[in-house]
Amino acid sequence: MVASVFIRRLREGATFEDFIREWEAEKGFGVPTRVINAPSLQDPRDIISIGFIDVSPEEMAEWFAKPQESEQVRHDRIDTVIESTTLKCQYEVRTEYDITDIPRPVPFDSPESLFAVMRPE
């Protein structure tokens, strides 16, 4: 599992809704992927996007190595509403914890994992 994180700053006058309109993809990635977009509570012009992609880091590197024309078009649209991207990086997801009560690890393959919907039985 790979987590992809972007922090972007909206242009003056652009809204979160403007961002989502430009951010939405025309086609999927072809692998289980979920993305969370959220404006900052301190400054709504700052937007974080966290994507979870059910691939290995090696598969992610292969995907990045191929030309992704539709992704370039989408990122060009995003550029019309953002003034900067301050963070753009990928991470290998290795753990998931439930810290609701007593902290405990949650296996990715368990039904209670947040990622269970990405891995159908």
DSSP file (Angstrom, degrees, kcal/mol; ACC not computed):
  #  RESIDUE AA STRUCTURE BP1 BP2  ACC     N-H-->O    O-->H-N    N-H-->O    O-->H-N    TCO  KAPPA ALPHA  PHI   PSI    X-CA   Y-CA   Z-CA
    1    1 A M              0   0    0      0, 0.0    92,-2.5     0, 0.0     2,-0.4   0.000 360.0 360.0 360.0 134.6    0.0    0.0    0.0
    2    2 A V  E     -AB  53  92A   0     51,-2.7    51,-2.9    90,-0.2     2,-0.5  -0.952 360.0-152.5-117.9 136.3    1.3    3.4   -0.9
    3    3 A A  E     -AB  52  91A   0     88,-3.1    88,-3.0    -2,-0.4     2,-0.5  -0.933   9.7-161.9-105.0 129.7    0.2    6.7    0.5
    4    4 A S  E     -AB  51  90A   0     47,-2.7    47,-3.1    -2,-0.5     2,-0.5  -0.957   8.8-166.9-113.5 126.5    0.5    9.7   -1.7
    5    5 A V  E     +AB  50  89A   0     84,-3.1    84,-2.2    -2,-0.5     2,-0.4  -0.951  10.9 175.2-123.6 129.8    0.4   13.1    0.0
    6    6 A F  E     -AB  49  88A   0     43,-2.4    43,-2.7    -2,-0.5     2,-0.5  -0.994  11.2-166.6-127.7 136.8    0.0   16.6   -1.6
    7    7 A I  E     +AB  48  87A   0     80,-2.1    79,-2.3    -2,-0.4    80,-1.3  -0.991  19.9 177.5-120.1 122.8   -0.3   19.9    0.2
    8    8 A R  E     -AB  47  85A   0     39,-2.9    39,-3.2    -2,-0.5     2,-0.5  -0.892  24.5-138.4-125.3 152.5   -1.5   22.7   -2.1
    9    9 A R  E     -AB  46  84A   0     75,-2.7    74,-3.2    -2,-0.3    75,-1.3  -0.954  23.9-131.1-112.4 125.6   -2.3   26.3   -1.6
   10   10 A L  E     - B   0  82A   0     35,-3.6    72,-0.3    -2,-0.5     3,-0.1  -0.385  26.2-106.3 -70.6 148.7   -5.3   27.7   -3.4
   11   11 A R    >   -     0   0    0     70,-2.7     3,-2.2     1,-0.1    -1,-0.1  -0.390  52.8 -79.7 -66.0 153.3   -5.0   30.9   -5.4
   12   12 A E  T 3  S+     0   0    0      1,-0.3    -1,-0.1    -2,-0.1     3,-0.1  -0.357 121.5  17.4 -54.3 129.0   -6.7   34.0   -3.8
   13   13 A G  T 3  S+     0   0    0      1,-0.3    -1,-0.3    -3,-0.1     2,-0.2   0.188  96.0 120.5  90.7 -16.3  -10.4   33.8   -4.5
   14   14 A A    <   -     0   0    0     -3,-2.2    -1,-0.3    67,-0.1     2,-0.2  -0.572  50.4-148.6 -80.5 146.3  -10.4   30.0   -5.4
   15   15 A T     >  -     0   0    0     -2,-0.2     4,-2.2    -3,-0.1     5,-0.1  -0.653  27.5-108.5-110.3 166.9  -12.6   27.8   -3.2
   16   16 A F  H  > S+     0   0    0      1,-0.2     4,-2.6    -2,-0.2     5,-0.2   0.894 122.6  54.5 -57.7 -40.7  -12.3   24.2   -2.1
   17   17 A E  H  > S+     0   0    0      2,-0.2     4,-2.2     1,-0.2    -1,-0.2   0.876 105.6  52.1 -63.6 -38.1  -15.2   23.4   -4.5
   18   18 A D  H  > S+     0   0    0      2,-0.2     4,-1.9     1,-0.2    -1,-0.2   0.928 110.1  50.0 -60.5 -44.7  -13.2   25.0   -7.4
   19   19 A F  H  X S+     0   0    0     -4,-2.2     4,-2.6     1,-0.2    -2,-0.2   0.941 110.1  48.5 -59.4 -49.3  -10.3   22.8   -6.5
   20   20 A I  H  X S+     0   0    0     -4,-2.6     4,-2.2     1,-0.2    -1,-0.2   0.897 108.1  55.4 -60.7 -40.9  -12.4   19.6   -6.4
   21   21 A R  H  < S+     0   0    0     -4,-2.2    -1,-0.2     1,-0.2    -2,-0.2   0.907 116.1  36.8 -58.9 -42.4  -14.0   20.5   -9.8
   22   22 A E  H  < S+     0   0    0     -4,-1.9    56,-0.3     1,-0.2    -1,-0.2   0.794 116.2  54.8 -79.8 -29.1  -10.5   20.7  -11.4
   23   23 A W  H  < S+     0   0    0     -4,-2.6    -2,-0.2    -5,-0.2    -3,-0.2   0.821  79.8 106.8 -74.8 -33.7   -9.0   17.8   -9.4
   24   24 A E     <  -     0   0    0     -4,-2.2     2,-0.2    -5,-0.2     3,-0.0  -0.199  67.4-131.0 -57.8 134.2  -11.6   15.2  -10.3
   25   25 A A        -     0   0    0      1,-0.1    -1,-0.1    49,-0.0     3,-0.1  -0.531   6.0-144.6 -86.3 150.2  -10.3   12.6  -12.7
   26   26 A E  S    S+     0   0    0     -2,-0.2     2,-0.3     1,-0.2    -1,-0.1   0.782  87.6  21.9 -80.6 -29.6  -12.0   11.5  -15.9
   27   27 A K  S    S-     0   0    0     43,-0.0    -1,-0.2     1,-0.0    -2,-0.0  -0.973  83.7-111.3-139.3 154.6  -10.8    7.9  -15.5
   28   28 A G        -     0   0    0     -2,-0.3    -2,-0.1    -3,-0.1    -1,-0.0  -0.138  27.9-112.0 -77.8 175.9   -9.6    5.8  -12.7
   29   29 A F        -     0   0    0      2,-0.3    -1,-0.1     4,-0.1    -2,-0.0   0.572  45.0-119.2 -86.1 -11.1   -6.1    4.4  -12.1
   30   30 A G  S    S+     0   0    0      1,-0.2    -2,-0.0     3,-0.1    -1,-0.0   0.469  88.3  77.8  85.5   0.5   -7.0    0.8  -12.7
   31   31 A V  S    S-     0   0    0     24,-0.0    -2,-0.3     0, 0.0    -1,-0.2  -0.952 101.8 -76.3-134.8 155.7   -6.0   -0.3   -9.1
   32   32 A P        +     0   0    0      0, 0.0    22,-2.7     0, 0.0     2,-0.4  -0.331  64.5 165.5 -56.3 121.6   -7.9    0.1   -5.8
   33   33 A T  E     -C   53   0A   0     20,-0.2     2,-0.4    -2,-0.1    20,-0.2  -0.999  20.2-176.0-144.3 134.3   -7.4    3.8   -4.9
   34   34 A R  E     -C   52   0A   0     18,-2.1    18,-3.4    -2,-0.4     2,-0.4  -0.991   8.4-165.7-129.4 141.7   -9.0    6.1   -2.3
   35   35 A V  E     -C   51   0A   0     -2,-0.4     2,-0.5    16,-0.3    16,-0.2  -0.989   7.6-160.4-131.3 137.7   -8.3    9.8   -1.9
   36   36 A I  E     -C   50   0A   0     14,-2.5    14,-2.7    -2,-0.4     2,-0.4  -0.967   8.7-169.6-112.8 128.7   -9.2   12.2    0.9
   37   37 A N  E     +C   49   0A   0     -2,-0.5    12,-0.2    12,-0.2    -2,-0.0  -0.970  13.1 169.7-116.8 135.3   -9.2   15.9    0.2
   38   38 A A  E     -C   48   0A   0     10,-2.4    10,-2.7    -2,-0.4     2,-0.2  -0.983  29.4-132.4-149.9 133.8   -9.5   18.4    3.1
   39   39 A P  E     -C   47   0A   0      0, 0.0     8,-0.2     0, 0.0     6,-0.1  -0.586  40.9-100.4 -79.8 149.1   -9.1   22.1    3.6
   40   40 A S        -     0   0    0      6,-2.8     6,-0.1     3,-0.7     5,-0.0  -0.387  16.6-140.9 -66.2 141.9   -7.0   23.2    6.6
   41   41 A L  S    S+     0   0    0      1,-0.2    -1,-0.1     2,-0.1     0, 0.0   0.769 104.6  48.0 -72.4 -26.0   -8.9   24.3    9.7
   42   42 A Q  S    S+     0   0    0      1,-0.3    -1,-0.2     4,-0.1    -2,-0.0   0.841 132.7   7.3 -83.2 -35.0   -6.3   27.1   10.2
   43   43 A D    >   -     0   0    0      3,-0.2     3,-2.6     1,-0.0    -3,-0.7  -0.807  62.4-156.8-150.7 103.0   -6.3   28.4    6.6
   44   44 A P  T 3  S+     0   0    0      0, 0.0    -3,-0.1     0, 0.0    -1,-0.0   0.573  90.0  72.4 -63.3  -7.7   -8.9   27.0    4.1
   45   45 A R  T 3  S+     0   0    0     -6,-0.1   -35,-3.6   -36,-0.1     2,-0.6   0.687  83.6  81.1 -76.5 -16.6   -6.6   28.0    1.2
   46   46 A D  E <   -A    9   0A   0     -3,-2.6    -6,-2.8   -37,-0.2     2,-0.4  -0.811  66.7-171.6 -92.1 124.2   -4.3   25.1    2.2
   47   47 A I  E     -AC   8  39A   0    -39,-3.2   -39,-2.9    -2,-0.6     2,-0.4  -0.952   9.9-159.0-119.7 131.3   -5.6   21.8    0.9
   48   48 A I  E     -AC   7  38A   0    -10,-2.7   -10,-2.4    -2,-0.4     2,-0.5  -0.922   4.6-168.3-107.3 137.0   -4.2   18.3    1.8
   49   49 A S  E     -AC   6  37A   0    -43,-2.7   -43,-2.4    -2,-0.4     2,-0.5  -0.993   3.9-174.8-121.8 123.6   -4.8   15.4   -0.5
   50   50 A I  E     -AC   5  36A   0    -14,-2.7   -14,-2.5    -2,-0.5     2,-0.4  -0.968   5.2-170.5-122.3 116.2   -4.0   11.9    0.8
   51   51 A G  E     -AC   4  35A   0    -47,-3.1   -47,-2.7    -2,-0.5     2,-0.5  -0.854  11.2-157.2-108.0 141.6   -4.3    9.0   -1.6
   52   52 A F  E     -AC   3  34A   0    -18,-3.4   -18,-2.1    -2,-0.4     2,-0.5  -0.977  13.7-174.4-117.6 119.1   -4.1    5.3   -0.7
   53   53 A I  E     -AC   2  33A   0    -51,-2.9   -51,-2.7    -2,-0.5     2,-2.2  -0.959  25.0-136.4-120.2 124.7   -3.2    3.1   -3.6
   54   54 A D        +     0   0    0    -22,-2.7     2,-0.3    -2,-0.5   -21,-0.1  -0.450  68.9 101.9 -83.6  70.1   -3.1   -0.7   -3.2
   55   55 A V  S    S-     0   0    0     -2,-2.2    -2,-0.1   -24,-0.1   -24,-0.0  -0.928  74.5-102.3-139.8 163.7    0.1   -1.3   -5.0
   56   56 A S     >  -     0   0    0     -2,-0.3     4,-2.3     1,-0.1     5,-0.2  -0.458  37.4-108.6 -79.7 161.3    3.7   -2.0   -4.0
   57   57 A P  H  > S+     0   0    0      0, 0.0     4,-2.2     0, 0.0     5,-0.1   0.861 122.4  54.3 -57.4 -33.9    6.3    0.8   -4.1
   58   58 A E  H  > S+     0   0    0      2,-0.2     4,-2.1     1,-0.2     5,-0.1   0.914 107.6  48.2 -67.1 -42.3    7.8   -1.0   -7.1
   59   59 A E  H  > S+     0   0    0      1,-0.2     4,-2.2     2,-0.2    -1,-0.2   0.878 110.5  52.6 -64.3 -37.1    4.5   -1.0   -9.0
   60   60 A M  H  X S+     0   0    0     -4,-2.3     4,-2.5     2,-0.2    -2,-0.2   0.917 107.9  50.7 -63.8 -43.2    4.1    2.7   -8.1
   61   61 A A  H  X S+     0   0    0     -4,-2.2     4,-1.5     1,-0.2    -2,-0.2   0.895 109.8  50.6 -62.2 -40.1    7.5    3.4   -9.6
   62   62 A E  H  X S+     0   0    0     -4,-2.1     4,-0.7     2,-0.2    -1,-0.2   0.908 110.0  50.2 -62.7 -41.9    6.6    1.5  -12.8
   63   63 A W  H >< S+     0   0    0     -4,-2.2     3,-1.0     1,-0.2    -2,-0.2   0.915 110.0  49.9 -63.4 -43.6    3.4    3.5  -13.1
   64   64 A F  H 3< S+     0   0    0     -4,-2.5    -1,-0.2     1,-0.2    -2,-0.2   0.802 103.8  61.2 -64.8 -28.3    5.3    6.8  -12.6
   65   65 A A  H 3< S+     0   0    0     -4,-1.5    -1,-0.2    -5,-0.2    -2,-0.2   0.708  93.1  78.4 -73.0 -19.1    7.8    5.8  -15.3
   66   66 A K  S << S-     0   0    0     -3,-1.0     2,-0.2    -4,-0.7     0, 0.0  -0.654  95.8-101.1 -90.2 145.6    5.0    5.6  -17.9
   67   67 A P        -     0   0    0      0, 0.0     2,-0.5     0, 0.0    -1,-0.1  -0.461  32.8-164.7 -63.2 133.2    3.6    8.7  -19.6
   68   68 A Q     >  +     0   0    0     -2,-0.2     4,-2.2     1,-0.2     3,-0.3  -0.713  14.5 171.6-122.2  77.8    0.3    9.6  -18.0
   69   69 A E  H  > S+     0   0    0     -2,-0.5     4,-2.3     1,-0.2     5,-0.2   0.888  78.2  51.0 -58.1 -43.9   -1.3   12.0  -20.5
   70   70 A S  H  > S+     0   0    0      1,-0.2     4,-2.1     2,-0.2    -1,-0.2   0.871 110.7  50.1 -64.8 -34.6   -4.7   12.1  -18.7
   71   71 A E  H  > S+     0   0    0     -3,-0.3     4,-2.7     2,-0.2    -1,-0.2   0.880 108.4  52.3 -69.4 -37.2   -3.0   12.8  -15.4
   72   72 A Q  H  X S+     0   0    0     -4,-2.2     4,-2.2     2,-0.2    -2,-0.2   0.915 109.5  49.2 -64.0 -42.0   -1.0   15.6  -17.0
   73   73 A V  H  X S+     0   0    0     -4,-2.3     4,-1.9     2,-0.2    -2,-0.2   0.924 112.3  48.7 -61.4 -44.6   -4.2   17.2  -18.3
   74   74 A R  H  X S+     0   0    0     -4,-2.1     4,-2.4     1,-0.2    -2,-0.2   0.919 111.5  48.6 -62.8 -44.1   -5.8   16.9  -14.8
   75   75 A H  H  X S+     0   0    0     -4,-2.7     4,-2.0     1,-0.2    -1,-0.2   0.841 107.6  55.5 -68.1 -31.6   -2.7   18.5  -13.1
   76   76 A D  H  X S+     0   0    0     -4,-2.2     4,-0.5     2,-0.2    -1,-0.2   0.898 109.0  48.1 -63.8 -39.2   -2.8   21.3  -15.7
   77   77 A R  H >< S+     0   0    0     -4,-1.9     3,-1.5     1,-0.2     4,-0.4   0.926 109.0  53.0 -65.0 -44.4   -6.4   22.0  -14.6
   78   78 A I  H >X S+     0   0    0     -4,-2.4     3,-2.1   -56,-0.3     4,-1.0   0.896 100.0  63.3 -57.7 -40.1   -5.5   21.9  -11.0
   79   79 A D  H 3< S+     0   0    0     -4,-2.0    -1,-0.3     1,-0.3    -2,-0.2   0.717  90.6  67.4 -59.0 -20.8   -2.7   24.5  -11.6
   80   80 A T  T << S+     0   0    0     -3,-1.5    -1,-0.3    -4,-0.5    -2,-0.2   0.714 110.9  32.5 -73.2 -18.5   -5.4   27.0  -12.6
   81   81 A V  T <4 S+     0   0    0     -3,-2.1   -70,-2.7    -4,-0.4     2,-0.4   0.469 110.3  69.9-116.9  -4.7   -6.8   27.1   -9.0
   82   82 A I  E  <  -B   10   0A   0     -4,-1.0   -72,-0.3   -72,-0.3     3,-0.1  -0.873  52.7-163.3-114.7 150.6   -3.6   26.6   -7.0
   83   83 A E  E    S-     0   0A   0    -74,-3.2     2,-0.3    -2,-0.4   -73,-0.2   0.690  74.9  -2.9 -98.3 -22.7   -0.7   28.9   -6.5
   84   84 A S  E     -B    9   0A   0    -75,-1.3   -75,-2.7   -73,-0.0     2,-0.5  -0.995  48.9-138.0-161.8 159.1    1.7   26.3   -5.1
   85   85 A T  E     +B    8   0A   0     -2,-0.3   -77,-0.3   -77,-0.2     3,-0.1  -0.984  20.7 179.7-118.4 115.2    2.3   22.7   -4.1
   86   86 A T  E     +     0   0A   0    -79,-2.3     2,-0.3    -2,-0.5   -78,-0.2   0.641  69.4  26.9 -94.1 -15.2    4.4   22.7   -0.9
   87   87 A L  E     +B    7   0A   0    -80,-1.3   -80,-2.1     2,-0.0     2,-0.3  -0.975  55.1 162.7-148.1 133.2    4.5   18.9   -0.4
   88   88 A K  E     +B    6   0A   0     -2,-0.3     2,-0.3   -82,-0.2   -82,-0.2  -0.813  29.3 129.3-149.4 103.4    4.3   16.1   -3.0
   89   89 A C  E     -B    5   0A   0    -84,-2.2   -84,-3.1    -2,-0.3     2,-0.4  -0.980  43.1-132.0-155.0 163.7    5.6   12.7   -1.8
   90   90 A Q  E     -B    4   0A   0     -2,-0.3     2,-0.3   -86,-0.2   -86,-0.2  -0.921  18.7-168.6-122.5 147.5    4.8    9.0   -1.6
   91   91 A Y  E     -B    3   0A   0    -88,-3.0   -88,-3.1    -2,-0.4     2,-0.6  -0.963  26.0-119.8-133.4 148.8    5.1    6.7    1.4
   92   92 A E  E     -B    2   0A   0     -2,-0.3     2,-0.5   -90,-0.2   -90,-0.2  -0.820  31.1-135.5 -86.8 120.0    4.9    3.0    1.9
   93   93 A V        +     0   0    0    -92,-2.5     3,-0.1    -2,-0.6   -41,-0.0  -0.653  37.2 160.2 -78.1 122.6    2.1    2.3    4.4
   94   94 A R        +     0   0    0     -2,-0.5     2,-0.3     1,-0.3    -1,-0.2   0.639  55.2  29.5-117.7 -23.3    3.3   -0.3    6.9
   95   95 A T        -     0   0    0     12,-0.1     2,-0.4     2,-0.0    -1,-0.3  -0.969  47.6-167.5-140.1 155.7    1.0    0.0    9.9
   96   96 A E        -     0   0    0     -2,-0.3    10,-3.2    10,-0.3     2,-0.4  -0.984  18.2-169.9-136.9 131.1   -2.6    0.9   10.8
   97   97 A Y  E     -D  105   0B   0     -2,-0.4     2,-0.7     8,-0.3    -2,-0.0  -0.943  20.6-144.6-124.9 144.7   -3.5    1.4   14.5
   98   98 A D  E     +D  104   0B   0      6,-2.9     6,-1.7    -2,-0.4     3,-0.2  -0.944  23.4 169.9-101.6 113.9   -6.8    1.8   16.3
   99   99 A I        +     0   0    0     -2,-0.7    -1,-0.1     4,-0.2    -2,-0.0  -0.047  41.1 114.0-115.2  30.7   -6.2    4.3   19.1
  100  100 A T  S    S-     0   0    0      2,-0.2    -1,-0.1     0, 0.0    -2,-0.0   0.919 100.6 -19.7 -63.5 -44.7   -9.9    4.8   20.0
  101  101 A D  S    S+     0   0    0      1,-0.3     0, 0.0    -3,-0.2     0, 0.0   0.343 137.8  11.8-127.5-100.3   -9.4    3.2   23.4
  102  102 A I  S    S-     0   0    0      1,-0.1    -1,-0.3     2,-0.0    -2,-0.2  -0.800  90.9-112.5 -86.8 119.5   -6.4    1.0   24.1
  103  103 A P        +     0   0    0      0, 0.0    -4,-0.2     0, 0.0    -1,-0.1  -0.246  50.0 161.6 -56.3 132.7   -4.0    1.4   21.1
  104  104 A R  E     -D   98   0B   0     -6,-1.7    -6,-2.9     2,-0.0     2,-0.1  -0.993  39.9-104.8-152.1 147.2   -3.7   -1.7   19.0
  105  105 A P  E     -D   97   0B   0      0, 0.0    -8,-0.3     0, 0.0   -10,-0.0  -0.404  26.0-149.6 -70.2 149.6   -2.5   -2.6   15.6
  106  106 A V        -     0   0    0    -10,-3.2   -10,-0.3    -2,-0.1     8,-0.1  -0.978  17.5-129.1-120.0 115.9   -5.1   -3.4   12.9
  107  107 A P    >   -     0   0    0      0, 0.0     3,-1.8     0, 0.0     6,-0.2  -0.387  14.8-129.1 -63.8 140.1   -4.1   -5.9   10.2
  108  108 A F  T 3  S+     0   0    0      1,-0.3    11,-0.1     4,-0.1     5,-0.1   0.808 107.6  54.4 -59.0 -30.2   -4.7   -4.6    6.7
  109  109 A D  T 3  S+     0   0    0      3,-0.1    -1,-0.3     2,-0.0    -3,-0.0   0.389  87.2 102.5 -88.7   5.6   -6.5   -7.9    5.8
  110  110 A S  S X  S-     0   0    0     -3,-1.8     3,-1.7     1,-0.1     6,-0.1  -0.596  80.7-121.2 -87.3 151.6   -8.9   -7.6    8.7
  111  111 A P  T 3  S+     0   0    0      0, 0.0     5,-0.1     0, 0.0    -1,-0.1   0.746 111.3  59.3 -61.3 -22.9  -12.5   -6.5    8.1
  112  112 A E  T 3  S+     0   0    0     -5,-0.1     2,-0.1     4,-0.1    -4,-0.1   0.541  79.7 110.8 -85.8  -5.0  -12.0   -3.6   10.6
  113  113 A S  S X  S-     0   0    0     -3,-1.7     3,-1.7    -6,-0.2     4,-0.3  -0.420  74.6-130.7 -65.9 141.7   -9.2   -2.1    8.6
  114  114 A L  T 3  S+     0   0    0      1,-0.3     3,-0.4     2,-0.1    -1,-0.1   0.747 110.9  54.8 -60.9 -22.2  -10.0    1.2    6.9
  115  115 A F  T >> S+     0   0    0      1,-0.2     3,-1.5     2,-0.1     4,-0.5   0.374  74.9 102.3 -94.2   3.8   -8.5   -0.4    3.8
  116  116 A A  G X4 S+     0   0    0     -3,-1.7     3,-1.3     1,-0.3    -1,-0.2   0.854  76.8  57.9 -57.4 -36.7  -10.8   -3.5    3.8
  117  117 A V  G 34 S+     0   0    0     -3,-0.4    -1,-0.3    -4,-0.3    -2,-0.1   0.726 101.3  57.2 -67.9 -19.3  -13.0   -2.0    1.1
  118  118 A M  G <4 S+     0   0    0     -3,-1.5    -1,-0.3     1,-0.2    -2,-0.2   0.608 104.9  53.5 -84.9 -11.9   -9.9   -1.8   -1.2
  119  119 A R  S << S-     0   0    0     -3,-1.3    -1,-0.2    -4,-0.5    -4,-0.0  -0.697  78.6-162.5-125.6  78.7   -9.2   -5.5   -0.9
  120  120 A P              0   0    0      0, 0.0    -3,-0.1     0, 0.0    -2,-0.0  -0.249 360.0 360.0 -62.2 149.5  -12.3   -7.5   -1.8
  121  121 A E              0   0    0     -5,-0.0    -5,-0.0     0, 0.0    -2,-0.0   0.479 360.0 360.0 -74.5 360.0  -12.4  -11.1   -0.7
